[in-house]
Structures are given as structure tokens and as C-alpha cells.
Amino acid sequence: MKITMDEVAKRAGVSKTTVSRIINGNYSHVNEETKKRVMKVIEELNYRPNAVAKSLKQMKTNVIGIVLSNLQNPFWSQVLEGVEDTCRAQGYNLMICNSNDKSELEVEHIEGLRLKQVDGIIVNPTMKNKEMFHSLVDSGFPIIAINRKIEGVPIDTVVVDNVKGAYLAVEHFIQIGKKSVAIMVYPPSGISPRLERIEGYRQSLARNNLNVNENLIRVIDEERGGAKQEVKKLLSQRERPDAIFSTNNMMTLEILEGIKELGLSVPEDVSLIGYDETVWSQHLNPPLTTVSQPSYKMGELAAGKLIEALKSKQKKQATIDSLEPSLIIRQSCQLKEETGYSKGGV
């Protein structure tokens, strides 16, 4: 009687996916006791993976998987466009997954993509599965991280210089005479773009001999409406800031809503700069000054690096490519009578 993976899973009291992980040397999310139990059953049953199935793992499917953290954010539509255009030009198809910034879903998607035999994966990591990424890199599986750096894991990465992006925003505020600049950011939790934007904020203030008021560094829960409530509290203080730096484009919309509910106006009562240039930035009232990230280029470069790695037979040392942000100046951080234009240049 031919022994199947289903039989091994049943005897070991685990799922078929767990057996597959162990057979393929992916021990992340598998404790030592489970690993030993499964290996013992494999030995007792003299189970040997199907030779045809194993050979299929060596075949190219010309499919690349991408796992993103939040498809609701319009930033990622531009990234995806860059990835997809590059894949199509090189003869690859793209399989898209959304982790919604949940670590369990990220693991599920990556394991699912591997079971579907994708040639490689591009991922915006949740930062909660470092062991899994270590395992993937150690096994030689082709994978590229984008937007977020996974500290301590030698993985090819494509990011934007977030320190510089934040620095440009705060520097502009200071140049137009703002003295009390608040920054609003989602919980850093080891997430490099958030940490680096706070660092850029601090650096700009320090260079201009302005003290950092920790009360103006507002960390906001990622719940819907959280930014709106926080900006209302911030601007209801007796000594409120004269400028706000929003570090996320979805957050920016809630900040604008909160300002409006207070009966205040941008830029007359408070100046505002948002992160990420979107299709709606220039159509807001007033048009929004933004830190623009080369999102299409990020996707294009990440896909290009992955495809290059798939074609290369030599394993290269992992690198981090950092792209340059720019500031698009519009009317959200100058009084209307002080400016004669509705949108600025890069």
C-alpha cells in the first residue's frame, strides 16, 4: 500500500501543511516536539515524497507571488503596477495576496504560494515572522522584501529613504516659519519606515536648534477613526501646534476630517504635510503638500531584482536598495494670500 502525506499527517496528529513544512525544511511555526513526532512517523511508515511531485518543485512556473500588508492604501496600487509591468515584460505572471498586516495571514499566504510552486516572492513584511524569513533565506528560496527592512535577516530589500522624506517635510515647515511641529505615526513596533520617519523628524528639529517636544510625537492606534480623534485632542490643547506632519496617506484623510470637525482650517489654523503622493492630493481643498515616494520604481526594481536572482545560478550577498523621496509643495502649509499657485513642483 502506498503511503501518502495524508496518512503521515493523520498518524502524527497534525495537518498536511505541517508535514509539508517539515519535509521541505521549513521549521518556522513548528515546535521541536511536533517536528520529532512527524519525523518518527515518516520513518516508521517509510514514507517517501512522490518523486514526480519533488521534480515539480524544480520546475519553473513563471509565476511570482507578492504579499502586501494593506491593499486599501493607494500607495500599493502604484507599487503593484511597477511589479506587474516588469513581470509581464519578462514573461512572468503575478499572484497577489493581502496579509492585512496580520502575521498569521502572512504565513498562510507565503506557505500557500510555495505550495502553488511560485518561482519567488516579493513581500512587504509584517515584522512578526522573522524566523520564517530566516528559514526561507537559509533554504535558498528567492524572496525580496519591499518597503520594510527585516533587521538581522540577510534578505534583498528595496525601500525609500524614510529619514530623508520626514526631514524634507519638517524642514519645509521650519523654512516657512513654523515653530511647533507635531508628527502623527502608527505604532512603530519595529517597523522601519515608521521608526525612520520619527528619526527624520528629530534630525530636522535638531539641525534647526529646535527642541523635540515628546508630547508632539503622537503614536496612533491603527483603528479606523483613531487619527481623527487624536488630532482633535492635539488641536484642543491650549498650546496647540502650528503644523502637523502626517506619516500615512490614509491617516491624512482622517486628520483633515478631525480639523474640519473642530471648525479649524488648513492652512490658516494649522499647516499640514502628508506622506505619499496620491491621485487626490492635488484635488483637496487646499491642495496637499506631500512627501512623494517613487512607488512605481520600488515595484519595478523589486521585481527586476527577483527575476535577476531567478535567472542567476550564483547566490549573491543580500543588498538594500534605497530610493529617494521628494517634496511636492502645494497650499496646505502656506496661507493662501502668501502663495500664487495651486500646486508646486518636486
VEXDREN-2710 file (C-alpha; in Angstrom, 1 decimal):
% VEXDREN-2710
k/r/px/py/pz
1/MET/0.0/0.0/0.0
2/LYS/1.3/3.4/-1.0
3/ILE/1.8/5.8/2.0
4/THR/0.6/9.3/1.4
5/MET/1.2/12.6/3.1
6/ASP/-2.4/12.5/4.4
7/GLU/-1.6/9.2/6.2
8/VAL/1.5/10.7/7.8
9/ALA/-0.5/13.7/8.9
10/LYS/-3.2/11.6/10.4
11/ARG/-0.8/9.3/12.3
12/ALA/1.1/12.3/13.7
13/GLY/-2.0/14.2/14.6
14/VAL/-1.0/17.3/12.6
15/SER/-2.2/19.0/9.4
16/LYS/-0.9/18.1/5.9
17/THR/0.6/21.6/5.7
18/THR/2.7/20.9/8.8
19/VAL/4.0/17.7/7.3
20/SER/4.8/19.5/4.1
21/ARG/6.7/22.2/6.0
22/ILE/8.8/19.7/7.8
23/ILE/9.6/17.7/4.7
24/ASN/10.7/20.9/3.0
25/GLY/12.9/22.0/5.9
26/ASN/10.7/25.0/6.9
27/TYR/10.6/24.6/10.6
28/SER/9.2/28.1/11.4
29/HIS/6.0/27.8/13.5
30/VAL/6.7/24.2/14.2
31/ASN/7.9/23.3/17.7
32/GLU/10.6/20.7/18.3
33/GLU/8.2/18.1/19.8
34/THR/6.0/18.2/16.7
35/LYS/8.9/18.0/14.3
36/LYS/10.3/14.9/16.1
37/ARG/6.8/13.3/16.2
38/VAL/6.3/13.8/12.4
39/MET/9.8/12.6/11.6
40/LYS/9.3/9.5/13.7
41/VAL/6.0/8.7/11.8
42/ILE/7.8/9.3/8.5
43/GLU/10.5/6.8/9.5
44/GLU/8.0/4.2/10.8
45/LEU/5.9/4.3/7.7
46/ASN/9.0/4.5/5.4
47/TYR/7.3/7.5/3.7
48/ARG/9.0/8.9/0.6
49/PRO/7.7/12.0/-1.1
50/ASN/6.4/11.4/-4.6
51/ALA/9.3/11.6/-7.0
52/VAL/7.1/13.4/-9.6
53/ALA/6.0/16.0/-7.0
54/LYS/9.5/16.6/-5.9
55/SER/10.6/17.0/-9.5
56/LEU/7.8/19.6/-10.0
57/LYS/9.4/21.7/-7.3
58/GLN/12.5/22.1/-9.5
59/MET/10.3/23.3/-12.5
60/LYS/9.8/26.9/-13.3
61/THR/6.2/28.1/-13.3
62/ASN/6.9/31.6/-14.4
63/VAL/4.7/32.9/-11.6
64/ILE/5.8/35.3/-8.9
65/GLY/3.9/35.9/-5.7
66/ILE/3.5/39.2/-3.9
67/VAL/2.3/39.6/-0.3
68/LEU/1.3/43.2/0.7
69/SER/0.2/44.4/4.1
70/ASN/-2.7/46.7/3.1
71/LEU/-4.3/46.8/-0.3
72/GLN/-6.6/49.6/0.8
73/ASN/-3.7/52.0/0.8
74/PRO/-3.4/53.6/-2.7
75/PHE/0.4/53.7/-2.4
76/TRP/0.4/50.0/-3.2
77/SER/-1.5/50.3/-6.4
78/GLN/1.5/52.1/-7.9
79/VAL/3.9/49.6/-6.5
80/LEU/1.8/46.8/-8.0
81/GLU/1.8/48.5/-11.3
82/GLY/5.6/48.6/-11.3
83/VAL/5.8/44.9/-10.3
84/GLU/3.2/43.8/-12.8
85/ASP/4.7/45.7/-15.8
86/THR/8.2/44.3/-15.1
87/CYS/6.8/40.7/-14.7
88/ARG/4.8/40.9/-17.9
89/ALA/7.8/42.3/-19.8
90/GLN/9.9/39.3/-18.6
91/GLY/7.3/36.7/-19.2
92/TYR/6.1/36.2/-15.6
93/ASN/2.6/36.2/-14.2
94/LEU/1.8/37.7/-10.8
95/MET/-0.2/36.2/-7.9
96/ILE/-1.3/38.9/-5.4
97/CYS/-2.1/38.3/-1.7
98/ASN/-3.0/40.8/1.1
99/SER/-1.9/40.0/4.7
100/ASN/-3.8/43.0/6.1
101/ASP/-0.7/43.3/8.4
102/LYS/-1.6/40.1/10.2
103/SER/1.3/37.8/10.9
104/GLU/-0.8/34.6/10.8
105/LEU/-2.2/35.6/7.4
106/GLU/1.2/36.4/6.1
107/VAL/2.5/32.9/7.0
108/GLU/-0.6/31.3/5.4
109/HIS/-0.1/33.3/2.2
110/ILE/3.6/32.6/1.9
111/GLU/3.1/28.9/2.5
112/GLY/0.2/28.8/0.1
113/LEU/2.3/30.5/-2.6
114/ARG/5.1/28.0/-2.1
115/LEU/2.6/25.1/-2.4
116/LYS/1.4/26.6/-5.7
117/GLN/5.1/26.4/-6.8
118/VAL/5.7/30.1/-7.4
119/ASP/9.2/30.8/-8.6
120/GLY/9.8/33.6/-6.0
121/ILE/8.0/36.0/-3.7
122/ILE/8.0/39.8/-3.1
123/VAL/6.7/40.7/0.4
124/ASN/6.0/43.8/2.5
125/PRO/6.6/42.0/5.8
126/THR/4.5/42.4/8.9
127/MET/7.7/42.2/11.0
128/LYS/6.3/39.4/13.2
129/ASN/7.7/36.3/11.3
130/LYS/11.4/36.8/11.4
131/GLU/12.1/33.1/12.0
132/MET/10.1/32.2/8.9
133/PHE/12.1/34.6/6.7
134/HIS/15.4/33.3/8.2
135/SER/14.2/29.8/7.2
136/LEU/13.3/30.9/3.6
137/VAL/16.6/32.7/3.1
138/ASP/18.6/29.7/4.6
139/SER/16.7/27.3/2.2
140/GLY/17.7/29.5/-0.8
141/PHE/14.1/30.3/-1.7
142/PRO/14.1/33.5/-3.9
143/ILE/12.5/36.3/-1.9
144/ILE/12.6/40.1/-1.9
145/ALA/11.4/42.5/0.9
146/ILE/10.0/45.9/0.0
147/ASN/9.2/49.0/2.0
148/ARG/10.2/47.5/5.3
149/LYS/13.6/46.2/6.4
150/ILE/13.8/42.9/8.3
151/GLU/16.7/43.5/10.7
152/GLY/19.0/40.6/11.2
153/VAL/17.8/38.7/8.1
154/PRO/20.1/38.7/5.1
155/ILE/17.4/39.4/2.5
156/ASP/17.4/41.6/-0.6
157/THR/15.3/44.7/0.2
158/VAL/14.0/47.7/-1.7
159/VAL/13.0/50.7/0.4
160/VAL/12.7/54.5/0.2
161/ASP/14.8/56.8/2.4
162/ASN/12.2/57.5/5.1
163/VAL/14.6/59.5/7.2
164/LYS/15.1/61.9/4.3
165/GLY/11.4/62.0/3.5
166/ALA/10.5/63.1/7.0
167/TYR/13.4/65.5/7.1
168/LEU/12.2/67.2/3.9
169/ALA/8.7/67.7/5.3
170/VAL/9.8/69.1/8.7
171/GLU/12.5/71.3/7.1
172/HIS/9.8/72.9/4.8
173/PHE/7.6/73.7/7.8
174/ILE/10.6/75.4/9.5
175/GLN/11.5/77.3/6.4
176/ILE/8.0/78.9/6.3
177/GLY/8.2/79.9/9.9
178/LYS/6.6/77.0/11.8
179/LYS/7.8/76.6/15.4
180/SER/5.7/73.8/16.8
181/VAL/5.5/70.8/14.5
182/ALA/3.7/67.7/15.5
183/ILE/4.2/64.3/13.9
184/MET/1.5/61.6/13.8
185/VAL/2.6/58.0/13.3
186/TYR/1.1/54.5/13.6
187/PRO/2.8/52.3/16.3
188/PRO/6.5/51.8/15.3
189/SER/6.6/48.1/16.6
190/GLY/10.0/47.5/14.9
191/ILE/8.5/48.7/11.5
192/SER/11.4/50.6/9.8
193/PRO/9.5/53.2/7.8
194/ARG/7.7/54.4/11.0
195/LEU/10.9/54.5/13.1
196/GLU/12.8/56.2/10.3
197/ARG/10.2/58.9/9.8
198/ILE/10.3/59.7/13.5
199/GLU/14.1/59.9/13.2
200/GLY/14.0/62.2/10.3
201/TYR/11.6/64.5/12.3
202/ARG/14.0/64.6/15.2
203/GLN/17.0/65.2/12.9
204/SER/15.4/68.2/11.2
205/LEU/14.4/69.8/14.5
206/ALA/17.9/69.2/15.9
207/ARG/19.6/70.8/12.9
208/ASN/17.5/73.9/13.3
209/ASN/18.2/74.1/17.0
210/LEU/14.6/73.4/18.0
211/ASN/13.8/71.2/21.0
212/VAL/11.9/68.0/20.5
213/ASN/8.6/68.1/22.4
214/GLU/7.8/64.5/23.1
215/ASN/4.1/65.5/23.5
216/LEU/4.1/66.4/19.8
217/ILE/5.1/62.8/18.7
218/ARG/1.7/61.2/18.6
219/VAL/1.6/57.4/18.2
220/ILE/-1.9/56.4/17.0
221/ASP/-3.7/53.1/17.0
222/GLU/-4.5/51.8/13.6
223/GLU/-8.2/51.6/14.2
224/ARG/-10.5/53.4/11.9
225/GLY/-11.1/56.9/13.3
226/GLY/-8.1/56.8/15.6
227/ALA/-6.2/59.6/13.8
228/LYS/-9.3/61.8/13.7
229/GLN/-9.8/61.5/17.5
230/GLU/-6.1/62.1/18.2
231/VAL/-5.8/65.2/16.0
232/LYS/-8.9/66.7/17.8
233/LYS/-7.3/66.1/21.2
234/LEU/-4.0/67.6/19.9
235/LEU/-5.6/70.7/18.5
236/SER/-7.8/71.2/21.5
237/GLN/-4.8/71.9/23.7
238/ARG/-4.2/75.4/25.0
239/GLU/-0.8/75.4/23.3
240/ARG/-1.5/73.6/20.0
241/PRO/1.0/73.0/17.2
242/ASP/1.0/75.2/14.2
243/ALA/1.9/72.4/11.8
244/ILE/1.2/68.6/11.6
245/PHE/3.3/66.0/9.7
246/SER/1.1/63.0/8.8
247/THR/3.2/59.9/8.1
248/ASN/0.5/57.9/6.2
249/ASN/-1.9/58.9/3.4
250/MET/-4.9/57.1/4.9
251/MET/-4.2/58.9/8.2
252/THR/-4.1/62.2/6.4
253/LEU/-7.7/62.0/5.4
254/GLU/-8.8/61.4/9.0
255/ILE/-6.6/64.3/10.2
256/LEU/-8.4/66.6/7.7
257/GLU/-11.7/65.3/8.9
258/GLY/-10.8/66.0/12.5
259/ILE/-9.6/69.5/11.7
260/LYS/-12.8/70.3/9.9
261/GLU/-15.0/69.0/12.8
262/LEU/-13.2/71.4/15.2
263/GLY/-14.1/74.3/12.9
264/LEU/-10.5/74.9/12.0
265/SER/-8.9/75.4/8.6
266/VAL/-5.8/74.3/6.7
267/PRO/-3.5/76.2/6.4
268/GLU/-4.9/79.2/8.2
269/ASP/-5.1/77.5/11.6
270/VAL/-2.7/74.6/11.1
271/SER/-0.4/73.6/8.3
272/LEU/-0.3/70.0/7.0
273/ILE/2.0/67.8/5.1
274/GLY/1.1/64.2/4.2
275/TYR/3.1/61.2/3.2
276/ASP/2.7/59.7/-0.3
277/GLU/1.5/61.5/-3.4
278/THR/-1.9/60.2/-4.4
279/VAL/-4.3/61.0/-7.2
280/TRP/-6.4/63.0/-4.8
281/SER/-3.7/65.0/-3.1
282/GLN/-3.8/67.9/-5.6
283/HIS/-7.6/68.0/-5.6
284/LEU/-8.1/68.5/-1.9
285/ASN/-9.1/71.9/-0.6
286/PRO/-6.5/73.2/-0.2
287/PRO/-4.2/71.1/-2.4
288/LEU/-2.0/69.0/-0.2
289/THR/1.8/69.3/0.2
290/THR/3.2/65.7/0.2
291/VAL/6.3/63.6/0.5
292/SER/6.3/61.7/-2.7
293/GLN/7.7/58.2/-2.8
294/PRO/8.8/56.6/-6.1
295/SER/6.3/53.8/-5.6
296/TYR/6.2/52.6/-9.2
297/LYS/10.0/52.5/-9.2
298/MET/10.0/50.5/-6.0
299/GLY/7.8/47.8/-7.6
300/GLU/9.8/47.8/-10.8
301/LEU/13.1/47.5/-9.0
302/ALA/11.9/44.8/-6.6
303/ALA/10.5/42.6/-9.5
304/GLY/13.6/43.2/-11.5
305/LYS/15.9/42.1/-8.7
306/LEU/13.8/39.0/-8.0
307/ILE/13.8/38.0/-11.7
308/GLU/17.5/38.6/-11.9
309/ALA/18.0/36.3/-8.9
310/LEU/15.8/33.6/-10.5
311/LYS/17.9/33.7/-13.7
312/SER/21.3/33.7/-11.9
313/LYS/22.9/30.5/-10.8
314/GLN/25.1/32.2/-8.3
315/LYS/24.0/33.2/-4.8
316/LYS/24.9/36.9/-4.2
317/GLN/25.2/38.8/-1.0
318/ALA/21.9/40.4/0.1
319/THR/21.7/44.2/-0.6
320/ILE/19.4/47.0/0.4
321/ASP/18.4/49.5/-2.4
322/SER/17.2/52.8/-1.1
323/LEU/15.3/55.2/-3.4
324/GLU/15.0/58.9/-3.0
325/PRO/11.8/60.7/-1.9
326/SER/10.9/64.3/-2.9
327/LEU/8.6/67.0/-1.6
328/ILE/5.7/68.3/-3.7
329/ILE/4.8/71.8/-2.4
330/ARG/1.2/72.9/-2.6
331/GLN/-1.0/75.2/-0.5
332/SER/-1.6/73.2/2.7
333/CYS/1.2/74.7/4.5
334/GLN/1.1/78.3/3.4
335/LEU/-1.5/81.0/3.9
336/LYS/-3.5/81.3/0.7
337/GLU/-2.7/85.0/0.3
338/GLU/1.0/84.2/0.6
339/THR/1.1/81.9/-2.5
340/GLY/0.2/82.5/-6.1
341/TYR/0.0/78.9/-7.1
342/SER/-2.2/75.9/-6.6
343/LYS/0.4/73.2/-7.0
344/GLY/4.1/73.1/-6.7
345/GLY/7.0/71.3/-8.2
346/VAL/9.0/68.4/-7.0
END
